Amino acid sequence: MLFRVGHDVRYEIIVDAPNAKEAEKIAEDFPYEEWVFRYTSNEDVVAMEEDPRNPNPSS
């Protein structure tokens, strides 16, 4: 049986800036590998086809 598994990763960094626009500019210069916080914010598993041995596993 095939499954598509995906997860969204959220990256966060804290920067000192005079305003939000400047904070965005500063953050753009940092590669994601250097960002301080990262965690999975959403994960999903979707069946791509039915299992021929058990096409309706909920019953």
N, C-alpha and C positions, 0 to 999 in steps of 0.2 A: 504494500500500500504506500502511496506517495503522500507526503505532507509538505506543505510550504510553511516554513518557520521563519518568522521575522521579529525583530525587536528594534525599537527606536531608542537611541542613546541620546541623552541630554547632556550637553557640556556646559559647564558654568565656570566663570572666572570672576574674581573681584578686582576691579580696577579703580584707581583714584583719578577722578576727572571732574572738571568744573560743571559739566552738564551731560545729558544723555547722549547727545550727538558726538561729543568728544569721547565718551566712554565706548561707543560703537567703533569709532575710528581706532582707538587703542586696542580694543579686543580683536579687530580684524588683522592686526599685525602679529598676533600670537598663533602659532600652529596648534591644532587641537591636541597634539601630544603634550603640550605644555600647560594645557588648561588644568586647573586644580581639581575640579569636581566633575565626575562623569558617572552616570548610573542609567540603568535601563528604565525608561519611563513607561514603556508599553511593550507587551509581547503578545504575539498571536500565533496560533497553530491552526492551519486550515487543511482539511483533508482535500486532496486533489482528485480522488476517485474513491469509489466504494470498495470496501474489502470484499472480494468475491466469496470468502469463507463465511463472512458475517455481514451482509449488506445493511442490516438495520440493528446496530449494536445496542440501541436503547431498549429494545423489546426483549 
